[in-house]
Amino acid sequence: MTEEAINPLRRRMIEDMTARNLDEKTQRGYVRSVRACCRFCDRRPEQLTYEDIRRFQLQLMQSGLAPGTINSAMIGLRFFFRTTLRRPEALDYIPMAREPQRLPVVMTPEEVASLLESAPGLKWRTALSVAYGAGLRASEVVGLKVSDIDSQRMRIRVEQGKGRCDRDALLSPHLLAVLRNWWKVARPPVWLFPNRLTPFDHVTPKSLNRAFHQGVERAGIKKAVSLHTLRHCFATHLLEQDVDVRVIQVLLGHKKLETTAVYTHVAAKTLDGIDSPLDLLKLRPPPA
């Protein structure tokens, strides 16, 4: 399979994705999925059949990949078949792998405080404070500009977050004080968290993630946490303060309430004050 042979169809697929305003990362992922399937089946893209997709999906599952990773590949192939090849029945013939539903790991407020105090330097402590205090994703934190901090309205403007949507995030008085202290020290010109080596660019999510794990290690936190855990903590701790789940949905930028509702399963107050049926039984104590 030569590069020349697949160029016209690949170009058409890229045009289809561009016409739908899909971002570059999504486009690269879709093209990568088609390319991987072609290599596995030893076919050109226009020769792929649904049986080929089925064999490719089974191979991915047998290789031990996570269901989410497999589904990402299937979504790319669905787009190729439905849109570029104009075969709308692809939804029926390219199934998604069932993903296990796991509850997010959440730290206590005391653990979050310990983590922030253990961050490696003022820049990273401030950035992690934003991630927790406003419930932002890593890419949203590092992409903040100084002008995105609106102290008049007490909002943080998040431009082109997940799904390429703008939204306003929460700016609390304490977080504003933290950000003002960082600005007085660093005086960042454009990006709120500029890259040390190239100040006219911002820090990367990878660097923020590295700082997070350094803080976790210094704080002695043993839970299996990730940088995204701070966003989970933001939502869960708001629920425990009796903030309406629909308000949290807006703050997080979730399109579906069901996505936000998962935090009701991990909020401590959900289980507080509930008596187990066992406690209501009049049981005699067991013999010694």
N, C-alpha and C positions, 0 to 999 in steps of 0.2 A: 504494500500500500504506500504509494509515493505521496509526497507533499503536494505535488501538482494535482493529483487525482482528487484530493479532498478539499482543495482550496475553494472551488466555486460553491460547494454546499456549505462549507464552514462560513464562508463570507455571507451567504444567505441567512444562516442561523444567527450570525452576529448582527446582521441588519434587523432581523426579527426582534432580537433582544434589545437593540438600541431603540427601535421604534416604540417599545414598551417601557423605555426609560429604566431598564434594569441597570444596577450599578456594575462597575467593572469587576468587582470581586465575584458577584453572582455570575456574570458572563463567563469569567475564566473557569468557574466551577462547573458550569453546564457543559462547556466545550471539553473540559477534562473528562467528564463522565462519558461523553460519547466516544472520545478517543480511547479511553480505557476499555470500553465495551468492544470496540472494533478490534483492538489488539487481542483481547481474550478470544474473540470469535474468529479472528483472522478474516474479517470481512471489511468491505468499504461501507461507509455510513449508509448509502442508499440501498445496500443489500441486507441490512439488518432486518431480522424478523422478530416477532414476539417470542418465539421459541428461543432465539439467541438471548433476548433480554432475560428470559426465565433462567437459562443456564448461567448467565453472568450473575444474576442476583443470588442464586444458590451458591455459586463459588465465593461470593463476598461473604455470605453468611457462614459458610464452612471455614473461611479464613479467620473467623473470630472477630470481625469488625463490629463495632457497636451499631445497633439498629438505626440510630440517628445518622451515622455516617453512610449507611446503606441507603437510607431514604433520601439523603442529599443527592446521591448518584441517580436514584430512580426519578427524582423530580427533574433533573437535567435531561434524562432520556424522555420523560413525558413531554417536556417542552419541545424537544427535537421532533418527536413523532407527531404531536398534536399541531404544532404551529408551523415548523419548517417543512415537514413532509405532508402536512394537511391530512392527518389521520386522527380524527377526533375520538375514535374508539380506544385510544391509548389509555385512557383512565381505567377502562375495564380490564385491559390486558397487562398493565404494568402496576402491580399492587404495591402497597407500602408495607414495610415490616412493622409489626406491632412493637411499640416501645414500652418498656416497663415504666410504671408510674412511681417515681421515688420522691419522697418528701425532702425538701432542701434542708441542709444542715444549717443551724442557726446558733450564733454565739449569744451569750448573755450580754446585757449592757456593760457589766463589769469587765467582761473579756474584751469587748470592743474598746473600752477605755484603755485597758492595758496594752492592747495592740497599737492604738494611736500614740500612746506615750512611748512605745518602743520603736516607732518608725525611725529609719536611718536618716535623720536630718529634717529641717523645717519644711523644705519643699515637699518631701514625701508625706510628712505628717499632714500638711495642708491638703495635698491631693487626696489622700485616703480619707480625710475628714469630709471632703466634698463627696466622695463616693458613698460614704455612709450617711452623711447629713442631708443629702439631696436624693439619695437613691439612684445615682447615675451609673451607667455602664462604664467600663474602662475606656472605651473609645470616646465616650461623651466627655469624660473627665479631661483626658489629655487634649481634646479638641476645643476646650473652652478658651475664649478670648477675654481680655480684660473688660471689653465693652459688653460682654454677656452678663456681667454682674449688675443687676438693676437694684440698687439700694433704695430707690424711691418706692418702687412697688414691692420690694422684698421678694424678688424672683430671680431665678437663673434661667437665662434663655438657652435652650438646647437646640442648636440648628442641625437639621437633617440627622436626627437620631435613627434608630432602627426602623426600617420601613421608609426611610427618607422623609420623615415627618418632623416638623418643628413642634416644640412644646415648651411650656414654662415649668420649671422645677422649683421646689421649695427652697427659700433662702431664710434660714432662721437667724435671729439676732446673734446667737453665739457663732454660727458659721460665718456671718458677715464680719464679726470681730476677728476671727481667725484669718479670713482672707485679707482684711485690712492690714493686719500685722505682717502677713507675707508680702503684701505690696510695698509696705514701708521698707522692708529689708531688701527685697529683690528688684523693685521697680521694673517689672516686666513690661516691655514696650507694646507688644501685641498679644502674643500667646500668654495665657495665665501661668502656664508651666513650661517655660522655654527650655529647649535642649541646651545642655551645658556646652557642647562642642559647636553646635550651630544655632545660635540664639534666635535666628529668624525662622526656626522651625520649632515645633513642640516636641515634648518628650513622647516616647512611644508607649503603647500599652504593655509591651514586654518589659520595659524598664519599671513601670508602675507595678506590674505583677511581681517583679523581683523584689522591689521594696516591700511589698505586702508580705511576702514569705519571710523576708528578713525580720520584719516586725513580729510575725507569728512565732518564729523561733526564739526571738529575744523575750517575748512575753510568756513563753512556756505553754502555749496553747496546743493541746494534743488532738483536738478535733480535726477531722478531715475537711479542711476549709480551703476555699479558693478566693480570689479577689472578688468574684461575683457574689460570694457569701455576704459581703457588706450590703449589697442591694437587697438580698433576702432579709438581712437583719433590719434594714430600714423599714421594709413593709411589715415584718412581723412585730416589731416594737411599736409601730403606729397602731396596729390592730390591738395590741395589748393596752394601748391608751384609749381604746374605744373609738378610734377614728373610723368613720364609715368606709367599708371596703370599696365603695364606688369612688370615693375621693382618692383612695390609694391607687386605684386603677388609673385615674387621670394623672397622678403624680408620676407613676411609673411609665406611662405611655403605652399601656396595654390596650390592644384593640378589643379583646374579649374579656368579660368579667370572669369567665371560668379560669383564665390564666392567673388572675389575682387571687381568686378564691382558694387556691392551694395553700395560701398562708394561714387560712383559718384552721388548718389541720395541725400547724406547728405552734400557733400562738398559745402561750401558757394559760391565758384566761379562758380559752375554749374548754379546758378540762378542769379548771379550778371550780370548787364548790359543787362538784357532781359526786353524789354518793354511788358507790358500786352497789348493785343488787345484793352482793355478798354481805355488805355492811348492814343491810336491813333485815337479814335473817336472824332469828333468835336461836343461835346455835350454842350448845353447851361447849365449854372448852374441852379440847381433847385430853384424854388421860395422860398423866405424866409418864 
